[in-house]
Amino acid sequence: MAKKTHTKSTNAEMTARINTVYGLLIKSYSRFEILQYAAEHWDVSERTADIYMQRARQLIAKDSEIERPEWLAAAIARLVKYEQKAGRDENLQVAIKALETQAKLLRFDI
């Protein structure tokens, strides 16, 4: 029986895999599902997949450290873009809803 040889993945491959696992975790995939995905797509061991999950969770934790003012500014910026696009597309209901949501986040009384 021939022994399976594995080549070490490149940094770029590892980063891409960690980012994929990040996405799977965000979509609420279980550990088992991620292990299965990693085995099928990358032919990696359970230990390697666990390392990918650990690093992906570290990225999620880092992303979660955003302060409220930063989050609020980013949310308002997105809503402004939605409002602008809806206005250009003459979708007034969406534009009004985006404006109302901005006002609510900024605690303006409408």
C-alpha positions in Angstrom: 0.0 0.0 0.0 1.6 3.3 -1.1 1.8 6.1 1.4 0.0 9.3 0.4 2.3 12.2 0.2 1.1 15.7 0.9 2.7 18.9 -0.3 2.7 21.8 2.0 0.3 24.5 1.0 1.6 27.9 0.0 0.9 31.0 2.2 -1.6 32.2 -0.5 -3.4 28.8 -0.4 -3.5 28.8 3.4 -4.9 32.4 3.4 -7.5 31.5 0.9 -8.5 28.4 2.9 -8.7 30.3 6.1 -10.9 32.9 4.4 -13.1 30.2 3.1 -13.5 28.7 6.5 -14.2 32.2 7.9 -17.2 32.3 5.4 -18.3 28.8 6.4 -18.2 29.8 10.1 -20.2 33.0 9.4 -22.8 30.8 7.7 -23.0 28.6 10.9 -21.4 25.5 9.4 -20.6 23.0 12.2 -17.1 21.7 12.9 -18.1 18.4 11.3 -19.3 20.1 8.1 -16.1 22.2 7.9 -13.9 19.1 8.4 -15.8 17.4 5.6 -15.5 20.4 3.3 -11.7 20.7 4.0 -11.2 16.9 3.4 -13.2 17.0 0.1 -11.8 20.2 -1.3 -8.3 20.4 0.0 -7.5 16.8 1.1 -6.2 18.0 4.5 -6.2 16.3 7.8 -8.6 17.0 10.7 -5.7 18.7 12.5 -5.0 21.0 9.6 -8.7 21.9 9.3 -8.8 22.6 13.0 -5.9 25.0 12.5 -7.8 26.8 9.7 -10.8 27.0 12.0 -8.8 28.4 14.8 -7.3 31.1 12.6 -10.6 31.9 11.0 -12.1 32.4 14.5 -9.3 34.7 15.4 -10.2 36.8 12.3 -13.8 36.8 13.4 -12.9 38.0 16.9 -10.7 40.7 15.4 -13.6 41.9 13.1 -15.9 41.9 16.1 -13.7 44.4 18.0 -15.0 47.3 16.0 -16.1 50.2 18.1 -19.6 51.5 18.0 -18.7 54.8 16.3 -16.8 53.0 13.6 -19.7 50.6 13.0 -22.2 53.4 13.0 -20.1 55.4 10.4 -19.8 52.3 8.2 -23.5 51.6 8.5 -24.5 55.1 7.6 -22.2 55.1 4.6 -23.8 52.0 3.3 -27.3 53.4 3.8 -26.3 56.5 2.0 -25.2 54.4 -1.0 -28.4 52.4 -0.9 -30.4 55.7 -0.8 -28.5 57.1 -3.7 -28.8 54.0 -5.9 -32.5 53.7 -5.0 -33.0 57.4 -6.0 -31.2 56.9 -9.3 -33.4 53.8 -10.0 -36.5 55.7 -9.0 -37.2 53.2 -6.2 -38.6 55.8 -3.8 -39.7 53.3 -1.2 -36.2 51.9 -0.8 -34.7 55.4 -0.8 -37.2 56.6 1.9 -36.5 53.4 4.0 -32.8 54.0 3.8 -33.2 57.6 4.9 -35.5 56.6 7.7 -33.0 54.0 8.9 -30.2 56.6 8.8 -32.2 58.9 10.9 -33.1 56.2 13.4 -29.4 55.2 13.8 -28.5 58.8 14.3 -31.4 59.2 16.7 -33.1 61.9 14.8 -36.9 62.2 15.5 -38.9 62.0 12.3 
